[in-house]
């Protein structure tokens, strides 16, 4: 952060625009994040989802029986962590007879996120009966994730091991399984699972690496640290190069000690 601050100061001095310089530094950091960990938000994507959620709410205000709109809005809210709101908007679909695997799964995840373990687990079990392979093990992934979160480590291990069988290339599932193994007192198995997760990431095609990059780096935290060191070094280098072109304090004074004005009319 300090190097970013120094880079901003140098850019501000060169360009004369602190706002433009701040945007430039942020753009550089955002570009580096896109090519490394990918944890910064995507403003246009987030704006598009927010606008879609607003449109769906307006549609439901006009037609409360639009079950497709209810499902899509609940899906967005689950993605944002608004689990209780997702339960409220999707529950009428189940009551109206929507018992397909997608609805049961999404409502089950919403209940689990809202803290209702019994209903959440029941709905996920029903979804598994309808379609055991729904989204290539997504049911087991959510079971494992929420069991791990509430401290049911053995249950999480069982679910995540089934996920690994259903989705052999999963990096996220292996990292979560490693955490569950660690917290169950099986540190050695957890370390091996993290190593396995990294190997799967390295061998995966590029589109999958982009999607699971953050999980892979959670398996091997030394990698983002190395990128962080490289980032700091890059900022130092940029700062050094810019400082050579930045005018020094002495450049503003003449040989007789008077101040050099850029405006001839002031001489």
C-alpha positions, 0 to 999 in steps of 0.5 A: 500500500505504501508503494502504491501511495508513492506511485500515486504521488509521483504520477500526481506530480507528473500529470498534475491530476491526483484523480487521474493518477489515482485511477491509473494506480487502481487500474494497474492494481486491478489488472494485476489482480485479474491476472493473479488472484482475481479477488477484486470485484468486477464493477460492470458485472456487479452492476448488471446483476444489480439491475437484473435483480431490480427488474425481477423485483419489479416483475414480481410486484406486477405478477407475484405468480411468476415462478421463473422470476422468483427462481432467478431472483432467489439465485441472485440473492443466494449468490450475494449471501441474502439467504433469508430473502432467498427463502422468502422469495422461492418458498412459494414455488415449492408450495406451488408444486415445483419439486424439480432438482434445481428448485429443491437444491437452491431452496435447500442452500438458502435454508442452510445459509439462513441457519435452518439446518434441518430444512436445508439438509432435507431439501438437499436430500430430496434434490439428490433423490430427483437428480443425484448428479445435479450440477456434477456434485453441487449438492455434495459441495454445498453439504460439505461447505455448510457442514464445515461451517457449522463444525460437523467435520466428519459429515463434511468429510463424507460429503466432500469425498463424494464430491471428489468422486463425482467431480474428479477435477475439483480444486475447491472441493479438495481445499474444503476437504483439506480444511475439514481433515485439518479440523478433524485432527488429520493434519497429514491427510489435509496437507496431502489433499492441499498438494493434490488440489494444487496438482489438479489446478496445474493440470487443468485447462485454462478456463478451469484455472481462471475459475478456481485460481483463488482456491488453488492459491488457498491450497498453496498460500506461498504463491500469492505471497510471491506475487505480492513481492513481485507487485511491490518490486514492480511498484518500486521499479515504476516509482524509481523510473518515474522519479527520474523524470519528475522535476526536482525541487532545485529545478524551480530555482534560478542560479541567483536563488530566485524562483523560476516561473513558468509564466513569462509575465511574472518575471 
